Amino acid sequence: MKLTRPELEASGLLPFFDAVYLSSDHGVMKPDKRFIEALINGEGLDKNRSVMVGNEPLTDRAAADSCGMDSIIINSGKRGKTIIDLL
């Protein structure tokens, strides 16, 4: 399951983001770090003051980790809390 723009809109979170980058829009599959690098470079971010938000504990967290960026995982119902806590 990918977190898409309609899911972000439905969650009420979209207004809290300066920009939304979806890996599918960039033709890169996470955890390929080129996705996070495109986001960092495209928005002129300081990775130490930024956070990657996603719903896939393995790929989203790994993509952020590959660039030294913190991440927040949203449990969109696909995995139980115990599994997310273990990752």
Backbone as CSV, one residue per row, in Angstrom:
resi,resn,N_x,N_y,N_z,CA_x,CA_y,CA_z,C_x,C_y,C_z
1,MET,0.834,-1.182,0.000,0.000,0.000,0.000,0.874,1.239,0.000
2,LYS,0.647,2.136,-0.896,1.407,3.372,-0.877,0.521,4.498,-0.369
3,LEU,1.135,5.410,0.333,0.418,6.565,0.855,0.338,7.569,-0.274
4,THR,-0.848,7.759,-0.819,-1.016,8.644,-1.960,-1.614,9.973,-1.526
5,ARG,-1.618,10.909,-2.440,-2.156,12.239,-2.144,-3.594,12.173,-1.611
6,PRO,-4.511,11.374,-2.203,-5.865,11.296,-1.637,-5.877,10.778,-0.193
7,GLU,-4.984,9.838,0.127,-4.910,9.343,1.499,-4.416,10.438,2.441
8,LEU,-3.452,11.228,1.984,-2.968,12.346,2.794,-4.074,13.375,3.011
9,GLU,-4.819,13.663,1.952,-5.927,14.616,2.083,-6.968,14.095,3.070
10,ALA,-7.308,12.819,2.969,-8.308,12.221,3.873,-7.830,12.201,5.322
11,SER,-6.511,12.091,5.514,-5.972,12.032,6.875,-5.988,13.391,7.558
12,GLY,-6.117,14.448,6.785,-6.073,15.791,7.341,-4.657,16.304,7.557
13,LEU,-3.646,15.544,7.125,-2.253,15.922,7.344,-1.673,16.835,6.270
14,LEU,-2.257,16.856,5.096,-1.662,17.570,3.966,-1.329,19.034,4.260
15,PRO,-2.165,19.786,4.968,-1.825,21.194,5.232,-0.564,21.392,6.088
16,PHE,-0.102,20.337,6.741,1.053,20.453,7.620,2.385,20.248,6.904
17,PHE,2.346,19.961,5.607,3.554,19.715,4.837,3.836,20.868,3.889
18,ASP,5.114,21.227,3.767,5.525,22.237,2.799,5.512,21.663,1.387
19,ALA,5.839,20.388,1.276,5.875,19.715,-0.023,5.607,18.231,0.187
20,VAL,5.061,17.601,-0.840,4.814,16.169,-0.798,5.506,15.552,-2.002
21,TYR,6.383,14.614,-1.739,7.077,13.876,-2.785,6.636,12.426,-2.692
22,LEU,6.143,11.889,-3.788,5.771,10.475,-3.860,6.777,9.786,-4.771
23,SER,7.356,8.697,-4.289,8.398,8.023,-5.075,7.881,7.619,-6.455
24,SER,6.610,7.260,-6.540,6.046,6.850,-7.830,6.050,8.004,-8.839
25,ASP,5.959,9.243,-8.351,6.022,10.412,-9.240,7.425,10.635,-9.781
26,HIS,8.433,10.083,-9.112,9.826,10.304,-9.488,10.460,9.086,-10.149
27,GLY,9.684,8.024,-10.334,10.197,6.827,-11.001,11.299,6.128,-10.235
28,VAL,11.304,6.288,-8.923,12.314,5.666,-8.075,11.586,4.872,-7.000
29,MET,12.042,3.669,-6.756,11.425,2.859,-5.711,12.263,2.932,-4.438
30,LYS,11.597,3.238,-3.339,12.292,3.232,-2.049,12.654,1.798,-1.706
31,PRO,13.764,1.572,-1.087,14.598,2.512,-0.335,15.742,3.139,-1.124
32,ASP,15.656,3.210,-2.439,16.702,3.861,-3.228,16.897,5.288,-2.719
33,LYS,18.096,5.618,-2.284,18.322,6.915,-1.664,18.221,8.076,-2.644
34,ARG,18.168,7.794,-3.935,17.996,8.868,-4.923,16.671,9.599,-4.702
35,PHE,15.678,8.895,-4.179,14.388,9.532,-3.906,14.538,10.606,-2.830
36,ILE,15.184,10.266,-1.714,15.371,11.230,-0.626,16.315,12.344,-1.078
37,GLU,17.334,12.002,-1.841,18.253,13.025,-2.337,17.533,14.017,-3.247
38,ALA,16.594,13.539,-4.075,15.807,14.432,-4.937,14.972,15.384,-4.088
39,LEU,14.402,14.878,-3.033,13.599,15.690,-2.126,14.482,16.734,-1.436
40,ILE,15.616,16.306,-0.890,16.537,17.214,-0.184,17.020,18.312,-1.133
41,ASN,17.479,17.916,-2.312,17.999,18.893,-3.273,16.899,19.764,-3.870
42,GLY,15.765,19.158,-4.188,14.663,19.892,-4.808,14.066,20.965,-3.913
43,GLU,14.074,20.716,-2.617,13.494,21.662,-1.670,14.543,22.443,-0.892
44,GLY,15.825,22.149,-1.146,16.893,22.834,-0.424,16.834,22.586,1.080
45,LEU,16.593,21.329,1.450,16.399,20.977,2.856,17.702,20.736,3.593
46,ASP,17.654,20.968,4.873,18.697,20.537,5.786,18.193,19.218,6.364
47,LYS,18.809,18.118,5.988,18.308,16.805,6.401,18.300,16.633,7.912
48,ASN,19.091,17.433,8.622,19.113,17.348,10.073,17.944,18.092,10.725
49,ARG,17.225,18.858,9.916,16.065,19.598,10.431,14.778,19.180,9.719
50,SER,14.832,18.032,9.068,13.706,17.544,8.280,13.347,16.132,8.699
51,VAL,12.157,15.704,8.331,11.714,14.350,8.664,10.962,13.778,7.465
52,MET,11.198,12.509,7.205,10.497,11.796,6.147,9.310,11.100,6.785
53,VAL,8.114,11.305,6.233,6.901,10.672,6.749,6.434,9.648,5.728
54,GLY,6.173,8.436,6.186,5.704,7.383,5.291,4.901,6.357,6.051
55,ASN,4.423,5.363,5.325,3.619,4.309,5.964,4.212,2.918,5.778
56,GLU,5.412,2.846,5.248,6.077,1.558,5.056,7.311,1.496,5.952
57,PRO,7.244,0.740,7.052,8.355,0.710,7.998,9.686,0.301,7.385
58,LEU,9.680,-0.612,6.463,10.946,-1.074,5.890,11.490,-0.114,4.848
59,THR,10.735,0.181,3.830,11.270,0.983,2.726,11.360,2.465,3.061
60,ASP,10.343,3.020,3.712,10.367,4.447,4.027,11.457,4.761,5.049
61,ARG,11.531,3.978,6.083,12.557,4.202,7.100,13.953,3.982,6.504
62,ALA,14.106,2.940,5.696,15.416,2.658,5.093,15.849,3.783,4.149
63,ALA,14.911,4.341,3.401,15.241,5.448,2.498,15.737,6.648,3.291
64,ALA,15.040,6.983,4.361,15.460,8.105,5.204,16.806,7.811,5.854
65,ASP,16.952,6.617,6.390,18.207,6.235,7.048,19.395,6.324,6.088
66,SER,19.183,5.970,4.823,20.273,5.974,3.853,20.855,7.364,3.630
67,CYS,20.077,8.381,3.967,20.536,9.762,3.800,20.745,10.467,5.133
68,GLY,20.629,9.729,6.220,20.820,10.327,7.528,19.669,11.214,7.972
69,MET,18.464,10.923,7.494,17.285,11.719,7.826,16.387,10.936,8.780
70,ASP,15.768,11.638,9.731,14.812,11.000,10.622,13.544,10.649,9.856
71,SER,12.761,9.718,10.403,11.511,9.333,9.746,10.407,9.129,10.777
72,ILE,9.194,9.316,10.319,7.987,9.025,11.100,7.166,8.054,10.270
73,ILE,6.755,6.956,10.887,5.953,5.964,10.181,4.506,6.086,10.648
74,ILE,3.605,6.269,9.695,2.173,6.318,9.970,1.622,4.911,9.803
75,ASN,0.995,4.400,10.826,0.388,3.075,10.735,-0.967,3.233,10.061
76,SER,-0.988,2.956,8.771,-2.215,3.121,8.000,-3.066,1.858,8.006
77,GLY,-2.815,0.983,8.971,-3.652,-0.197,9.135,-3.107,-1.465,8.522
78,LYS,-1.999,-1.369,7.840,-1.461,-2.547,7.165,-0.708,-3.468,8.122
79,ARG,-0.083,-2.874,9.147,0.716,-3.662,10.084,0.287,-3.361,11.513
80,GLY,0.396,-4.355,12.339,0.086,-4.163,13.751,1.151,-3.348,14.440
81,LYS,0.797,-2.701,15.525,1.721,-1.869,16.279,2.948,-2.651,16.722
82,THR,2.785,-3.886,17.117,3.914,-4.689,17.577,4.959,-4.825,16.483
83,ILE,4.540,-5.056,15.257,5.478,-5.205,14.144,6.220,-3.893,13.909
84,ILE,5.524,-2.783,13.910,6.165,-1.492,13.674,7.170,-1.200,14.779
85,ASP,6.817,-1.488,16.023,7.731,-1.246,17.143,9.010,-2.056,17.018
86,LEU,8.950,-3.222,16.407,10.118,-4.092,16.276,11.086,-3.608,15.214
87,LEU,10.607,-2.851,14.266,11.455,-2.442,13.130,12.307,-1.256,13.441
